[in-house]
Amino acid sequence: LSKERESYKVGYIIEVILGCNRCINNTNGSVLYVGDSQGGMTDEIMKFQIRKTIEEHLKKEKRLNPKGIKVLSLFFIDRVSNYRSYDDSGDSVPGKFAIWFEEIYNSFISQPAFSNLNKDEVSKVHNGYFSADKKGLFKDTSGETQADDDTYKLIMQDKERLLDIENPLRFIFSHSALREGWDNPNVFVIAKLRSSGSEISKIQEVGRGLRLPFDENGTRQSQQTGEDFRLTYIIDFSERDFAKKLIGDINADGGKLAEGKITDQLL
């Protein structure tokens, strides 16, 4: 069924589920406990994706900022705690994604090629939009809860601010797939630091970047201007088949979505 995909070659078959030990035993001898993963996205892969996202983003900023077009990049993440967590006192502390992001962003923005974009403190160029519990602490959600509705409203309220080219916020971290009503047209890069289940959720995620942008005067841009407003979609090898199918479907419908390199050797 997987068309002999290499990652399935070892044949993970559950032999027994041990509820008392909160683990499963597989026929190949491996044991997975709650919270463990096997063959998933590693820190090395996700750091590489963050690096590519920042690099692509800054290249687009350098080209589009002089035209008055704000560039946004969107990260879909697996756990809120990987971006923002809490210490024993309940104070907010950065998760590993936020730490990696700032380290990598600083390494790029200090390069001569991007020196003209170095206008803001790194802490101001990224932020997360997450649902919160009754105590105001951010939490993981399914995307279909009342808390997700509240997050959606917050993003909609901030929409105009996000499109302001003078506003330093350019990198957005989100846990759940943003609702279809969030029609933010200036998302130029989407990176998935997680694996999605259904094809519908994947399409919803890609859809956040399939909009023609507005400039600082509120004028929607057109492909007829000769400008390239192509979305950069950064995924790992597990979504290779979905990406190829999506490109094929769009091109078959008369679209102009060109297929770029899918570097499964690296990701």
C-alpha positions as CSV (number, residue, x, y, z in Angstrom):
1,L,0.0,0.0,0.0
2,S,2.9,2.4,0.6
3,K,4.4,1.5,-2.8
4,E,7.4,0.0,-0.9
5,R,8.3,3.3,0.8
6,E,11.8,2.9,2.3
7,S,10.8,4.2,5.8
8,Y,8.3,1.4,6.2
9,K,10.8,-1.3,5.2
10,V,11.5,-2.5,8.7
11,G,7.9,-3.3,9.3
12,Y,6.7,-1.9,12.6
13,I,3.9,-4.3,13.7
14,I,2.5,-4.0,17.2
15,E,2.9,-7.2,19.2
16,V,1.4,-6.2,22.5
17,I,0.0,-3.0,24.2
18,L,1.0,-2.7,27.8
19,G,-1.3,-0.2,29.4
20,C,0.2,-0.6,32.9
21,N,3.7,0.4,31.5
22,R,2.3,2.9,29.0
23,C,4.2,1.3,26.1
24,I,3.9,-0.9,23.0
25,N,6.1,-3.8,22.0
26,N,6.7,-4.2,18.3
27,T,7.5,-7.5,16.5
28,N,11.0,-6.2,15.5
29,G,11.9,-5.9,19.2
30,S,11.5,-2.2,19.6
31,V,9.6,-0.7,22.6
32,L,7.9,2.7,22.4
33,Y,6.7,4.5,25.5
34,V,4.2,7.4,25.7
35,G,5.8,10.5,24.2
36,D,8.4,8.5,22.2
37,S,8.5,8.5,18.4
38,Q,10.2,6.3,15.8
39,G,11.2,7.6,12.4
40,G,9.6,11.0,13.0
41,M,11.0,14.5,12.5
42,T,14.3,14.9,14.3
43,D,15.8,18.1,15.8
44,E,18.3,18.1,13.0
45,I,15.6,18.1,10.3
46,M,13.5,20.8,12.1
47,K,16.5,23.1,12.6
48,F,17.3,22.7,8.9
49,Q,13.7,23.6,8.0
50,I,13.9,26.7,10.2
51,R,17.2,27.7,8.5
52,K,15.7,27.3,5.0
53,T,12.6,29.3,6.0
54,I,14.6,32.2,7.3
55,E,16.9,32.2,4.3
56,E,14.0,32.1,1.8
57,H,12.1,34.7,3.8
58,L,15.0,37.2,3.8
59,K,15.6,36.7,0.1
60,K,11.9,37.5,-0.6
61,E,12.1,40.5,1.8
62,K,15.1,41.9,-0.1
63,R,13.2,41.7,-3.4
64,L,9.7,42.8,-2.2
65,N,10.3,45.3,0.6
66,P,11.4,48.0,-1.8
67,K,8.0,47.5,-3.5
68,G,6.2,48.1,-0.3
69,I,5.1,44.5,0.1
70,K,5.3,42.9,3.6
71,V,6.6,39.4,3.7
72,L,5.3,36.9,6.2
73,S,6.4,33.4,7.0
74,L,4.3,30.8,8.8
75,F,5.5,27.8,10.9
76,F,3.1,25.0,11.8
77,I,4.4,23.2,14.9
78,D,3.7,20.0,16.7
79,R,3.6,21.2,20.3
80,V,3.1,24.7,21.7
81,S,5.7,23.9,24.4
82,N,8.4,23.5,21.6
83,Y,7.9,27.3,21.0
84,R,6.8,28.6,24.4
85,S,6.8,26.9,27.7
86,Y,6.6,27.7,31.4
87,D,9.0,27.4,34.3
88,D,8.1,26.2,37.9
89,S,7.0,29.8,38.8
90,G,4.6,29.9,35.8
91,D,6.7,32.4,33.9
92,S,6.9,32.1,30.1
93,V,10.2,30.7,28.7
94,P,11.2,30.1,25.1
95,G,11.0,26.6,23.8
96,K,13.6,25.0,21.5
97,F,12.0,26.4,18.3
98,A,12.2,29.9,19.6
99,I,15.8,29.5,20.7
100,W,16.8,27.9,17.4
101,F,15.0,30.6,15.4
102,E,16.7,33.5,17.1
103,E,20.2,31.8,16.8
104,I,19.7,31.1,13.1
105,Y,18.0,34.5,12.3
106,N,20.9,36.4,14.0
107,S,23.4,34.4,11.9
108,F,21.6,35.3,8.7
109,I,20.8,39.0,9.4
110,S,24.4,39.7,10.3
111,Q,25.5,38.8,6.8
112,P,26.3,41.7,4.4
113,A,23.7,40.4,1.9
114,F,20.9,41.1,4.4
115,S,22.4,44.0,6.4
116,N,19.8,46.4,5.1
117,L,17.0,44.3,6.6
118,N,18.5,44.4,10.1
119,K,16.2,46.9,11.6
120,D,14.5,45.2,14.6
121,E,15.4,43.2,17.6
122,V,15.1,39.5,16.9
123,S,12.6,39.0,19.7
124,K,10.2,41.3,17.9
125,V,10.2,39.6,14.5
126,H,8.5,36.3,15.6
127,N,5.5,35.4,17.8
128,G,3.1,32.6,18.3
129,Y,-0.7,32.5,18.0
130,F,-2.0,29.7,20.3
131,S,-5.1,28.8,22.3
132,A,-5.0,29.3,26.0
133,D,-6.6,27.6,29.0
134,K,-8.7,29.3,31.7
135,K,-5.5,30.3,33.5
136,G,-4.2,32.0,30.3
137,L,-1.5,29.3,29.7
138,F,-1.0,28.3,26.1
139,K,-2.0,24.8,25.2
140,D,-2.2,22.3,22.3
141,T,-5.6,22.0,20.6
142,S,-7.3,20.1,17.8
143,G,-8.2,23.2,15.7
144,E,-11.9,22.8,16.2
145,T,-12.4,23.9,19.8
146,Q,-13.8,27.1,21.3
147,A,-10.3,28.1,22.3
148,D,-9.3,27.8,18.6
149,D,-12.2,30.2,17.8
150,D,-10.7,32.7,20.2
151,T,-7.3,32.4,18.7
152,Y,-8.8,32.9,15.2
153,K,-10.5,36.1,16.4
154,L,-7.2,37.4,17.8
155,I,-5.4,36.8,14.4
156,M,-8.2,38.5,12.6
157,Q,-8.0,41.5,14.9
158,D,-4.2,41.6,14.3
159,K,-4.5,41.2,10.5
160,E,-4.1,44.8,9.6
161,R,-1.1,45.1,12.0
162,L,0.5,42.0,10.5
163,L,0.3,43.6,7.0
164,D,1.9,46.8,8.1
165,I,5.4,46.8,6.6
166,E,6.7,48.9,9.5
167,N,5.6,46.3,12.0
168,P,8.6,44.1,12.9
169,L,6.5,40.9,13.3
170,R,7.2,38.7,10.2
171,F,7.4,35.1,11.4
172,I,4.3,33.5,12.9
173,F,4.2,30.2,14.8
174,S,0.9,28.3,15.0
175,H,-0.1,24.9,16.4
176,S,-3.5,24.2,14.8
177,A,-4.3,24.7,11.1
178,L,-5.6,28.3,10.8
179,R,-9.2,28.6,9.9
180,E,-10.2,29.2,6.3
181,G,-11.5,32.6,7.1
182,W,-8.0,33.8,7.9
183,D,-7.4,35.2,4.5
184,N,-3.9,36.7,5.0
185,P,-2.5,37.3,1.6
186,N,1.1,38.0,2.4
187,V,2.3,34.6,3.6
188,F,5.2,33.8,1.3
189,V,6.8,30.9,3.1
190,I,5.2,28.0,5.0
191,A,7.3,25.5,7.0
192,K,5.8,22.4,8.6
193,L,7.6,21.4,11.8
194,R,5.2,18.5,12.3
195,S,3.4,15.8,10.3
196,S,-0.2,16.1,9.4
197,G,-2.7,13.4,9.3
198,S,-5.5,14.0,6.8
199,E,-5.1,15.4,3.3
200,I,-7.7,18.0,4.1
201,S,-5.6,19.4,6.9
202,K,-2.6,19.6,4.7
203,I,-4.6,21.4,2.0
204,Q,-5.8,23.9,4.6
205,E,-2.3,24.6,5.7
206,V,-1.0,25.2,2.1
207,G,-4.0,27.4,1.5
208,R,-2.7,29.9,4.0
209,G,-0.1,30.9,1.4
210,L,-2.0,30.7,-1.8
211,R,-3.1,34.4,-1.9
212,L,-1.9,37.3,-4.0
213,P,-0.3,39.9,-1.7
214,F,-1.2,43.5,-0.9
215,D,1.3,46.4,-0.8
216,E,1.5,49.0,1.9
217,N,-1.2,51.1,0.2
218,G,-3.7,48.3,0.4
219,T,-3.5,47.4,-3.3
220,R,-3.7,43.8,-4.2
221,Q,-0.9,42.8,-6.5
222,S,-1.4,40.9,-9.8
223,Q,0.7,38.4,-11.6
224,Q,0.5,40.6,-14.6
225,T,3.0,42.9,-13.0
226,G,5.7,40.3,-13.9
227,E,6.5,39.8,-10.2
228,D,7.0,36.3,-8.9
229,F,4.7,35.7,-5.9
230,R,5.3,32.0,-5.6
231,L,4.8,30.2,-2.2
232,T,7.8,28.4,-0.8
233,Y,6.5,25.3,1.0
234,I,9.1,23.6,3.3
235,I,8.3,20.1,4.3
236,D,10.2,16.9,5.2
237,F,10.3,13.7,3.0
238,S,7.2,12.2,4.6
239,E,5.0,14.8,2.7
240,R,6.8,14.3,-0.7
241,D,3.9,12.4,-2.2
242,F,1.3,14.9,-1.1
243,A,3.4,17.8,-2.5
244,K,3.8,16.1,-5.9
245,K,0.0,15.3,-6.1
246,L,-0.9,18.9,-5.1
247,I,1.4,20.3,-7.8
248,G,-0.1,17.9,-10.4
249,D,-3.7,18.8,-9.5
250,I,-3.1,22.5,-9.7
251,N,-1.3,22.3,-13.0
252,A,-4.0,20.0,-14.4
253,D,-6.6,22.7,-13.5
254,G,-4.7,25.3,-15.5
255,G,-2.6,26.7,-12.7
256,K,1.0,27.6,-13.0
257,L,2.6,25.9,-10.1
258,A,6.1,24.8,-11.0
259,E,7.7,21.9,-9.2
260,G,10.9,22.7,-7.3
261,K,13.5,20.4,-5.9
262,I,12.3,18.1,-3.1
263,T,15.4,17.4,-1.2
264,D,14.5,14.2,0.6
265,Q,18.2,13.4,0.9
266,L,18.5,16.4,3.3
267,L,15.1,16.3,4.9
